[in-house]
Amino acid sequence: MGFLVRLHDLVNDFSQFVIATHSPIILAYPDSVIYELSQTGIEPVSYRDSQPYQVTSRFLKNPEGMLEKLLAD
């Protein structure tokens, strides 16, 4: 959260950034342009359609079920 505050301060000072992250929190920064890399190339994607958002959202809706699948023998 502190990173977002600092990022915002720097953006307000006309800084620009290219950030590689899987963090849905950082991706949520207002007016971010999000790109995803796939087998078909690099494409822009909306925040809620991004893979980090989708995975985190599914996990938070059902952590027990996802953990059961992930940790199954």
TIRO-2110 file (N, C-alpha, C; in Angstrom, 1 decimal):
// TIRO-2110
0.8, -1.2, 0.0, N, 1, A
0.0, 0.0, 0.0, CA, 1, A
0.9, 1.3, 0.0, C, 1, A
2.0, 1.2, 0.7, N, 2, A
2.9, 2.3, 0.8, CA, 2, A
3.5, 2.6, -0.6, C, 2, A
3.7, 1.5, -1.4, N, 3, A
4.3, 1.6, -2.7, CA, 3, A
3.3, 2.4, -3.6, C, 3, A
2.0, 2.2, -3.4, N, 4, A
1.0, 2.9, -4.2, CA, 4, A
1.0, 4.4, -3.9, C, 4, A
1.2, 4.7, -2.6, N, 5, A
1.2, 6.1, -2.2, CA, 5, A
2.4, 6.8, -2.9, C, 5, A
3.6, 6.1, -2.8, N, 6, A
4.8, 6.7, -3.4, CA, 6, A
4.7, 6.8, -4.9, C, 6, A
4.2, 5.8, -5.5, N, 7, A
3.9, 5.8, -7.0, CA, 7, A
3.1, 7.0, -7.3, C, 7, A
2.0, 7.2, -6.6, N, 8, A
1.1, 8.3, -6.9, CA, 8, A
1.8, 9.6, -6.7, C, 8, A
2.6, 9.8, -5.7, N, 9, A
3.4, 11.0, -5.5, CA, 9, A
4.3, 11.3, -6.8, C, 9, A
4.9, 10.2, -7.2, N, 10, A
5.8, 10.4, -8.4, CA, 10, A
5.1, 10.6, -9.7, C, 10, A
3.9, 10.0, -9.8, N, 11, A
3.1, 10.2, -11.0, CA, 11, A
2.7, 11.7, -11.0, C, 11, A
2.3, 12.2, -9.9, N, 12, A
1.9, 13.6, -9.8, CA, 12, A
3.0, 14.6, -10.1, C, 12, A
4.3, 14.1, -10.0, N, 13, A
5.5, 14.9, -10.4, CA, 13, A
5.9, 14.6, -11.8, C, 13, A
4.9, 14.0, -12.6, N, 14, A
5.1, 13.7, -14.0, CA, 14, A
6.1, 12.6, -14.3, C, 14, A
6.3, 11.6, -13.4, N, 15, A
7.0, 10.4, -13.7, CA, 15, A
6.2, 9.4, -14.4, C, 15, A
6.9, 8.6, -15.2, N, 16, A
6.2, 7.5, -15.8, CA, 16, A
6.9, 6.2, -15.5, C, 16, A
6.2, 5.1, -15.5, N, 17, A
6.8, 3.8, -15.1, CA, 17, A
6.3, 2.7, -16.0, C, 17, A
7.2, 1.7, -16.2, N, 18, A
6.9, 0.4, -16.7, CA, 18, A
7.2, -0.5, -15.6, C, 18, A
6.1, -1.2, -15.2, N, 19, A
6.2, -2.1, -14.0, CA, 19, A
5.7, -3.5, -14.4, C, 19, A
6.6, -4.5, -14.1, N, 20, A
6.2, -5.9, -14.3, CA, 20, A
5.7, -6.4, -13.0, C, 20, A
4.5, -6.9, -12.9, N, 21, A
4.0, -7.4, -11.6, CA, 21, A
2.9, -8.4, -11.8, C, 21, A
2.7, -9.2, -10.8, N, 22, A
1.5, -10.1, -10.8, CA, 22, A
0.5, -9.6, -9.7, C, 22, A
0.8, -8.4, -9.1, N, 23, A
0.0, -7.9, -8.0, CA, 23, A
-1.2, -7.2, -8.5, C, 23, A
-2.4, -7.8, -8.1, N, 24, A
-3.6, -7.1, -8.5, CA, 24, A
-3.8, -5.8, -7.8, C, 24, A
-3.1, -5.6, -6.7, N, 25, A
-3.2, -4.3, -6.0, CA, 25, A
-2.5, -3.2, -6.8, C, 25, A
-1.3, -3.5, -7.2, N, 26, A
-0.5, -2.6, -8.1, CA, 26, A
-1.2, -2.3, -9.4, C, 26, A
-1.8, -3.4, -10.0, N, 27, A
-2.5, -3.3, -11.3, CA, 27, A
-3.7, -2.4, -11.2, C, 27, A
-4.2, -2.2, -10.0, N, 28, A
-5.4, -1.4, -9.8, CA, 28, A
-5.2, 0.1, -9.8, C, 28, A
-3.9, 0.5, -9.9, N, 29, A
-3.6, 1.9, -9.9, CA, 29, A
-4.4, 2.6, -11.0, C, 29, A
-5.1, 3.7, -10.6, N, 30, A
-5.9, 4.4, -11.6, CA, 30, A
-5.2, 4.8, -12.9, C, 30, A
-6.0, 4.6, -14.0, N, 31, A
-5.5, 4.9, -15.3, CA, 31, A
-4.3, 4.1, -15.8, C, 31, A
-4.0, 3.0, -15.2, N, 32, A
-3.0, 2.1, -15.6, CA, 32, A
-3.3, 1.5, -17.0, C, 32, A
-2.3, 1.2, -17.8, N, 33, A
-2.5, 0.5, -19.0, CA, 33, A
-1.9, -0.9, -18.7, C, 33, A
-2.7, -1.9, -18.8, N, 34, A
-2.2, -3.3, -18.5, CA, 34, A
-2.0, -4.1, -19.7, C, 34, A
-0.9, -4.7, -19.9, N, 35, A
-0.6, -5.6, -21.0, CA, 35, A
-0.4, -7.0, -20.5, C, 35, A
-0.9, -8.0, -21.2, N, 36, A
-0.6, -9.4, -20.8, CA, 36, A
0.2, -10.0, -22.0, C, 36, A
1.1, -10.8, -21.6, N, 37, A
1.9, -11.6, -22.6, CA, 37, A
1.2, -13.0, -22.7, C, 37, A
1.0, -13.4, -24.0, N, 38, A
0.4, -14.7, -24.2, CA, 38, A
1.1, -15.3, -25.4, C, 38, A
0.6, -16.5, -25.8, N, 39, A
1.1, -17.2, -26.9, CA, 39, A
0.9, -16.4, -28.2, C, 39, A
-0.1, -15.6, -28.2, N, 40, A
-0.5, -14.8, -29.4, CA, 40, A
0.2, -13.4, -29.4, C, 40, A
0.9, -13.1, -28.4, N, 41, A
1.6, -11.8, -28.4, CA, 41, A
1.3, -11.0, -27.1, C, 41, A
1.5, -9.7, -27.2, N, 42, A
1.3, -8.8, -26.1, CA, 42, A
0.0, -8.0, -26.4, C, 42, A
-0.9, -8.0, -25.5, N, 43, A
-2.2, -7.4, -25.7, CA, 43, A
-2.7, -6.6, -24.5, C, 43, A
-3.3, -5.4, -24.7, N, 44, A
-3.9, -4.7, -23.6, CA, 44, A
-5.1, -5.5, -23.0, C, 44, A
-5.3, -5.4, -21.7, N, 45, A
-6.4, -6.1, -21.0, CA, 45, A
-6.9, -5.2, -19.9, C, 45, A
-8.2, -5.3, -19.7, N, 46, A
-8.8, -4.5, -18.6, CA, 46, A
-8.4, -5.1, -17.3, C, 46, A
-8.5, -4.3, -16.2, N, 47, A
-8.1, -4.7, -14.9, CA, 47, A
-8.8, -6.0, -14.5, C, 47, A
-10.1, -6.0, -14.6, N, 48, A
-10.9, -7.1, -14.1, CA, 48, A
-10.7, -8.3, -15.0, C, 48, A
-10.2, -8.2, -16.2, N, 49, A
-10.0, -9.3, -17.1, CA, 49, A
-8.5, -9.8, -17.0, C, 49, A
-7.7, -9.1, -16.2, N, 50, A
-6.3, -9.5, -16.1, CA, 50, A
-6.2, -10.8, -15.3, C, 50, A
-5.2, -11.6, -15.7, N, 51, A
-5.0, -12.9, -15.0, CA, 51, A
-4.8, -12.7, -13.5, C, 51, A
-4.0, -11.8, -13.0, N, 52, A
-3.8, -11.7, -11.6, CA, 52, A
-5.1, -11.3, -10.9, C, 52, A
-5.9, -10.5, -11.4, N, 53, A
-7.2, -10.2, -10.8, CA, 53, A
-8.1, -11.4, -10.8, C, 53, A
-8.2, -12.1, -11.9, N, 54, A
-9.0, -13.3, -12.0, CA, 54, A
-8.6, -14.4, -11.0, C, 54, A
-7.3, -14.7, -10.9, N, 55, A
-6.8, -15.7, -10.0, CA, 55, A
-7.1, -15.3, -8.5, C, 55, A
-6.8, -14.1, -8.2, N, 56, A
-7.0, -13.6, -6.8, CA, 56, A
-8.4, -13.6, -6.4, C, 56, A
-9.3, -13.1, -7.3, N, 57, A
-10.7, -13.1, -7.1, CA, 57, A
-11.3, -14.5, -6.8, C, 57, A
-10.9, -15.4, -7.7, N, 58, A
-11.3, -16.8, -7.5, CA, 58, A
-10.8, -17.4, -6.2, C, 58, A
-9.6, -17.1, -5.8, N, 59, A
-9.1, -17.6, -4.6, CA, 59, A
-9.8, -17.0, -3.4, C, 59, A
-10.1, -15.7, -3.4, N, 60, A
-10.7, -15.1, -2.2, CA, 60, A
-12.2, -15.5, -2.1, C, 60, A
-12.8, -15.9, -3.2, N, 61, A
-14.2, -16.4, -3.2, CA, 61, A
-14.3, -17.8, -2.6, C, 61, A
-13.2, -18.6, -2.7, N, 62, A
-13.2, -20.0, -2.3, CA, 62, A
-11.8, -20.5, -2.0, C, 62, A
-11.2, -19.9, -0.9, N, 63, A
-9.8, -20.3, -0.6, CA, 63, A
-9.7, -21.8, -0.3, C, 63, A
-10.7, -22.4, 0.4, N, 64, A
-10.6, -23.8, 0.8, CA, 64, A
-10.6, -24.7, -0.5, C, 64, A
-11.5, -24.4, -1.4, N, 65, A
-11.6, -25.2, -2.6, CA, 65, A
-10.4, -25.1, -3.5, C, 65, A
-9.8, -23.9, -3.6, N, 66, A
-8.6, -23.7, -4.4, CA, 66, A
-7.4, -24.4, -3.8, C, 66, A
-7.3, -24.3, -2.4, N, 67, A
-6.2, -24.9, -1.7, CA, 67, A
-6.3, -26.4, -1.8, C, 67, A
-7.5, -26.9, -1.8, N, 68, A
-7.7, -28.4, -1.9, CA, 68, A
-7.2, -28.9, -3.3, C, 68, A
-7.6, -28.1, -4.3, N, 69, A
-7.1, -28.5, -5.7, CA, 69, A
-5.6, -28.3, -5.8, C, 69, A
-5.1, -27.2, -5.3, N, 70, A
-3.6, -27.0, -5.5, CA, 70, A
-2.8, -28.0, -4.7, C, 70, A
-3.3, -28.4, -3.5, N, 71, A
-2.4, -29.2, -2.6, CA, 71, A
-2.8, -30.7, -2.7, C, 71, A
-3.7, -31.1, -3.6, N, 72, A
-4.1, -32.5, -3.7, CA, 72, A
-2.9, -33.3, -4.2, C, 72, A
-2.8, -34.5, -3.7, N, 73, A
-1.7, -35.4, -4.1, CA, 73, A
-1.9, -36.0, -5.4, C, 73, A
END
